[in-house]
């Protein structure tokens, strides 16, 4: 079954194209979408079509930061009906938990993980598509919207350490500097935001507990019995945890709120095995990683869960019919390698 997202994920797409003086007629047609669909926020559109539209629009318009341009003008209201609950959360920590819990009502393609390490917090985000495809623009849109959510709730108290992207930087960083105002790290091992744990516990002066309870009751009625696809949710969890070396069946089962035997049974009922899902995600991620000149083959092997480069090479040959070095040589990147931390 084709995975769908609300057309609201492309809110202000047409406004951005107008601002850039770009006519999106052809890229909309190529993605199988129409202007009318984008103007109906609650209409569901294919995930892959939405991601492809952003990538093609960046190329056709000549704007390498097309997705981030959309994020810059997003407001809290862009979260749809969830925005009312978000605006009345007591802390940013509570608001992020709302985003994770109700993500199905906002953007079913977005995988989010809040990782706490001492006094530092990493808000990891991944855009997961059904078919392997570039997702740079969708990723920058997602991270930009998350950044603006945090800023809307904390105002002048929002001072993250860094914003991180796995891809290489655009030629012009003006928009990134203006929107984020903090250290930018490209060629990173994850996409997301790094901030202090104290930021998560700052109090929202506009929070109203009564309004929060009302909004939550309403949202729960919208969830109904038909939640997101478990297979897709497991796939998103693997996307987040595999580069961290934590995509074991035990860890993934925990993210789904079930034990290992239950997860295995549910996957079997859907005609799938856990190792098959791991392999599918590896195939998606390895092509993304190989296009990044910052990543050595040894680093890629480690991020995909291989302790030995030779094991990674054998797996790659079995999947793609050639060694990873040969694949990379056939598809040279136009970006120059950068250090992991390259913008202050």
C-alpha positions as CSV (number, residue, x, y, z in Angstrom):
1,X,0.0,0.0,0.0
2,X,1.3,3.4,-1.0
3,X,2.3,5.5,2.1
4,X,0.6,8.9,2.2
5,X,1.2,12.2,4.0
6,X,-1.0,15.3,4.5
7,X,-0.6,17.8,1.7
8,X,0.1,20.3,4.6
9,X,3.7,19.1,4.6
10,X,4.0,21.2,1.4
11,X,2.2,24.2,2.8
12,X,3.7,27.4,1.3
13,X,5.3,25.5,-1.6
14,X,3.5,27.6,-4.2
15,X,4.3,30.8,-2.3
16,X,8.0,29.9,-2.4
17,X,8.0,29.1,-6.1
18,X,6.3,32.4,-6.7
19,X,8.9,34.2,-4.6
20,X,11.7,32.5,-6.6
21,X,10.0,33.4,-9.9
22,X,9.8,29.7,-10.8
23,X,6.8,28.1,-12.6
24,X,6.3,24.6,-11.0
25,X,4.0,23.3,-13.6
26,X,6.4,20.7,-15.1
27,X,7.8,19.4,-11.8
28,X,4.3,19.1,-10.4
29,X,3.2,17.0,-13.4
30,X,6.3,14.9,-13.2
31,X,5.6,14.1,-9.5
32,X,1.9,13.4,-10.3
33,X,0.6,16.2,-8.2
34,X,-1.6,19.3,-8.9
35,X,-1.9,22.8,-7.5
36,X,-5.3,21.9,-6.2
37,X,-3.9,19.0,-4.1
38,X,-1.4,21.3,-2.5
39,X,-4.1,23.8,-1.6
40,X,-6.1,21.2,0.3
41,X,-4.0,20.7,3.5
42,X,-5.8,17.6,4.8
43,X,-5.6,15.7,1.5
44,X,-3.3,12.8,1.5
45,X,-0.6,12.6,-1.2
46,X,2.1,9.9,-1.8
47,X,5.3,10.3,0.4
48,X,7.6,9.7,-2.6
49,X,5.8,12.2,-4.8
50,X,6.2,14.9,-2.1
51,X,9.9,14.2,-1.6
52,X,10.5,14.0,-5.4
53,X,8.7,17.3,-5.9
54,X,11.0,19.1,-3.5
55,X,14.2,17.6,-5.0
56,X,13.1,18.4,-8.6
57,X,12.0,21.9,-7.7
58,X,15.4,22.7,-6.2
59,X,17.1,21.6,-9.4
60,X,14.7,23.3,-11.8
61,X,14.6,26.6,-9.8
62,X,18.4,26.7,-9.2
63,X,17.7,27.1,-5.5
64,X,19.9,24.6,-3.6
65,X,18.1,25.5,-0.3
66,X,14.5,25.1,-1.6
67,X,13.3,23.0,1.3
68,X,14.9,25.4,3.9
69,X,13.2,28.3,2.1
70,X,9.9,26.7,2.8
71,X,10.8,26.1,6.5
72,X,11.8,29.8,7.0
73,X,8.3,31.0,6.7
74,X,6.6,28.2,8.6
75,X,4.7,29.0,11.8
76,X,3.4,26.8,14.6
77,X,0.1,26.6,12.8
78,X,1.9,24.5,10.1
79,X,1.5,21.5,12.5
80,X,-2.2,21.6,11.8
81,X,-4.6,20.5,14.5
82,X,-1.6,19.4,16.6
83,X,-0.5,23.0,16.9
84,X,-3.1,23.8,19.6
85,X,-1.7,21.1,21.8
86,X,1.9,22.1,21.1
87,X,1.3,25.7,22.0
88,X,0.0,24.7,25.5
89,X,2.7,22.3,26.5
90,X,4.5,23.1,29.8
91,X,8.0,22.6,28.4
92,X,9.8,21.9,25.2
93,X,10.4,18.3,26.3
94,X,6.6,17.9,26.6
95,X,6.1,19.5,23.1
96,X,8.7,17.1,21.5
97,X,6.9,14.1,23.0
98,X,3.7,15.4,21.5
99,X,5.4,15.6,18.1
100,X,6.6,12.0,18.4
101,X,3.3,10.7,19.6
102,X,1.1,12.4,17.0
103,X,3.5,12.4,14.1
104,X,1.0,10.2,12.2
105,X,-1.3,13.2,12.1
106,X,1.4,15.5,10.7
107,X,4.0,13.7,8.6
108,X,4.0,9.9,8.4
109,X,7.3,9.9,6.6
110,X,9.2,11.6,9.4
111,X,11.2,9.5,11.9
112,X,12.1,11.3,15.1
113,X,14.3,10.3,18.1
114,X,15.1,12.3,21.1
115,X,18.4,11.1,22.5
116,X,19.7,12.4,25.8
117,X,23.4,12.1,26.6
118,X,24.4,13.7,29.8
119,X,23.7,17.4,29.6
120,X,23.3,17.3,25.8
121,X,20.2,16.3,23.8
122,X,20.2,15.3,20.1
123,X,16.9,15.6,18.2
124,X,17.4,13.2,15.3
125,X,15.2,13.3,12.2
126,X,15.1,11.2,9.1
127,X,12.7,11.4,6.1
128,X,11.9,7.8,5.1
129,X,10.5,7.2,1.6
130,X,9.1,4.0,0.1
131,X,11.7,3.9,-2.7
132,X,15.4,5.0,-2.4
133,X,15.7,8.6,-3.6
134,X,17.5,11.8,-2.6
135,X,15.8,13.6,0.2
136,X,18.1,16.6,0.9
137,X,15.3,19.2,0.5
138,X,12.8,17.2,2.5
139,X,15.4,16.7,5.3
140,X,16.2,20.4,5.5
141,X,12.5,21.3,5.5
142,X,11.9,18.9,8.4
143,X,14.9,20.1,10.4
144,X,14.1,23.7,9.7
145,X,10.4,23.3,10.8
146,X,11.6,21.5,14.0
147,X,14.0,24.4,14.7
148,X,11.3,26.9,14.3
149,X,9.0,25.0,16.6
150,X,11.6,25.1,19.3
151,X,12.2,28.8,18.7
152,X,8.4,29.5,18.8
153,X,8.1,27.9,22.2
154,X,11.3,29.2,23.8
155,X,11.8,32.5,22.0
156,X,15.1,34.2,22.9
157,X,15.9,31.3,25.3
158,X,16.4,28.9,22.3
159,X,20.2,28.6,21.9
160,X,21.1,25.2,20.3
161,X,24.7,24.0,20.0
162,X,24.5,23.0,16.4
163,X,22.3,21.9,13.4
164,X,23.6,18.8,11.7
165,X,23.1,17.4,8.2
166,X,24.5,14.2,6.6
167,X,24.7,15.9,3.2
168,X,27.2,18.5,1.9
169,X,26.6,22.2,2.2
170,X,25.1,24.3,-0.6
171,X,27.2,26.8,-2.4
172,X,25.6,29.7,-0.5
173,X,25.0,29.4,3.3
174,X,23.3,32.7,3.8
175,X,19.9,31.2,4.4
176,X,21.2,28.6,6.8
177,X,23.1,31.2,8.8
178,X,20.1,33.5,9.0
179,X,17.6,30.8,10.0
180,X,19.7,28.8,12.4
181,X,22.2,31.3,13.9
182,X,24.3,28.5,15.4
183,X,27.1,26.1,14.4
184,X,26.3,24.3,11.2
185,X,27.8,20.8,10.7
186,X,27.6,19.2,7.3
187,X,28.8,15.7,6.5
188,X,27.6,14.7,10.0
189,X,26.5,11.2,11.0
190,X,22.9,12.3,11.6
191,X,20.3,14.9,10.6
192,X,19.0,17.0,13.4
193,X,19.6,19.5,16.2
194,X,21.9,19.4,19.2
195,X,20.9,21.4,22.3
196,X,21.3,21.5,26.1
197,X,19.1,19.3,28.3
198,X,18.2,22.5,30.2
199,X,16.5,23.8,27.0
200,X,14.0,21.0,27.1
201,X,12.9,21.9,30.6
202,X,12.4,25.6,30.2
203,X,8.8,26.6,31.1
204,X,6.4,27.8,28.4
205,X,4.8,30.9,29.9
206,X,1.8,30.6,27.5
207,X,0.9,27.0,28.5
208,X,-2.7,26.4,29.6
209,X,-3.2,22.9,31.1
210,X,-7.0,23.0,30.6
211,X,-6.5,23.9,26.9
212,X,-3.9,21.2,26.6
213,X,-6.3,18.5,28.0
214,X,-9.0,19.6,25.6
215,X,-6.7,19.6,22.6
216,X,-5.3,16.1,23.5
217,X,-8.8,14.7,23.9
218,X,-9.7,16.0,20.4
219,X,-6.5,14.6,18.8
220,X,-7.0,11.2,20.4
221,X,-10.4,11.0,18.8
222,X,-8.7,11.6,15.4
223,X,-6.2,8.8,15.8
224,X,-8.9,6.2,15.8
225,X,-8.1,2.5,15.5
226,X,-6.2,2.7,12.2
227,X,-2.7,3.9,13.2
228,X,0.3,4.1,11.0
229,X,1.7,0.9,9.4
230,X,3.7,-1.1,11.8
231,X,6.1,-2.2,9.1
232,X,6.8,1.4,8.1
233,X,7.2,2.5,11.8
234,X,9.8,-0.3,12.3
235,X,11.6,0.8,9.1
236,X,11.7,4.4,10.4
237,X,13.1,3.2,13.8
238,X,15.8,1.2,11.9
239,X,16.7,4.4,9.9
240,X,17.4,6.2,13.2
241,X,19.1,3.5,15.2
242,X,21.2,1.7,12.6
243,X,23.9,4.5,12.3
244,X,24.0,4.5,16.1
245,X,24.8,0.8,16.2
246,X,21.5,0.2,18.1
247,X,19.3,-1.4,15.5
248,X,19.0,-4.7,17.2
249,X,15.6,-6.5,17.3
250,X,15.5,-5.9,21.1
251,X,16.0,-2.1,20.7
252,X,13.5,-1.8,17.8
253,X,10.9,-3.8,19.7
254,X,11.3,-1.4,22.6
255,X,10.6,1.6,20.3
256,X,7.4,-0.1,19.3
257,X,6.3,-0.8,22.8
258,X,6.3,-4.6,22.5
259,X,8.6,-7.5,23.3
260,X,10.7,-9.3,20.7
261,X,8.4,-12.3,20.3
262,X,5.4,-10.0,19.6
263,X,7.4,-8.0,17.1
264,X,8.5,-11.1,15.3
265,X,5.0,-12.5,15.2
266,X,3.6,-9.2,13.9
267,X,6.3,-9.0,11.1
268,X,5.6,-12.7,10.2
269,X,1.9,-11.9,9.9
270,X,2.8,-9.2,7.4
271,X,5.0,-11.6,5.5
272,X,8.2,-9.9,6.5
273,X,11.3,-10.8,8.6
274,X,13.3,-8.4,10.7
275,X,16.5,-9.1,8.8
276,X,14.8,-8.2,5.5
277,X,13.9,-4.8,6.9
278,X,17.5,-4.2,8.1
279,X,18.7,-5.1,4.7
280,X,16.3,-2.8,2.9
281,X,17.3,0.1,5.1
282,X,21.0,-0.7,4.6
283,X,20.5,-0.6,0.8
284,X,18.8,2.9,1.1
285,X,21.4,4.4,3.5
286,X,24.5,3.0,1.8
287,X,23.8,4.8,-1.5
288,X,23.3,8.1,0.4
289,X,26.5,7.6,2.4
290,X,28.6,6.7,-0.7
291,X,27.6,10.0,-2.3
292,X,29.1,11.9,0.6
293,X,32.8,12.4,0.0
294,X,33.3,12.9,3.8
295,X,32.5,9.3,4.5
296,X,35.3,6.8,4.1
297,X,34.4,3.2,3.3
298,X,35.4,2.2,6.8
299,X,33.2,4.8,8.3
300,X,30.3,3.7,6.1
301,X,30.8,0.1,7.1
302,X,30.7,1.0,10.8
303,X,27.5,3.1,10.3
304,X,25.8,0.2,8.6
305,X,26.6,-2.1,11.5
306,X,29.7,-4.0,10.0
307,X,32.7,-4.3,12.3
308,X,34.9,-5.4,9.4
309,X,35.2,-3.6,6.1
310,X,35.5,-6.9,4.3
311,X,32.1,-8.0,5.5
312,X,30.6,-4.8,4.3
313,X,32.3,-5.2,0.9
314,X,30.9,-8.7,0.5
315,X,27.4,-7.6,1.4
316,X,27.6,-4.7,-1.0
317,X,28.7,-6.9,-3.9
318,X,25.9,-9.3,-3.2
319,X,23.4,-6.4,-3.4
320,X,24.8,-4.2,-6.2
321,X,27.1,-6.5,-8.2
322,X,30.3,-4.5,-7.6
323,X,32.5,-3.4,-4.7
324,X,31.6,-0.1,-3.0
325,X,34.8,1.6,-4.2
326,X,33.9,0.8,-7.8
327,X,30.3,2.1,-7.4
328,X,31.7,5.3,-5.9
329,X,34.2,5.8,-8.7
330,X,31.4,5.5,-11.3
331,X,29.3,8.2,-9.5
332,X,31.7,11.0,-8.6
333,X,30.4,13.8,-6.4
334,X,30.7,17.4,-7.3
335,X,31.1,18.5,-3.7
336,X,34.4,18.9,-2.0
337,X,35.0,16.9,1.2
338,X,34.6,19.0,4.4
339,X,35.5,18.3,8.0
340,X,32.6,17.2,10.1
341,X,32.4,20.6,11.8
342,X,32.8,23.3,9.2
343,X,30.7,26.3,10.0
344,X,30.7,28.5,13.1
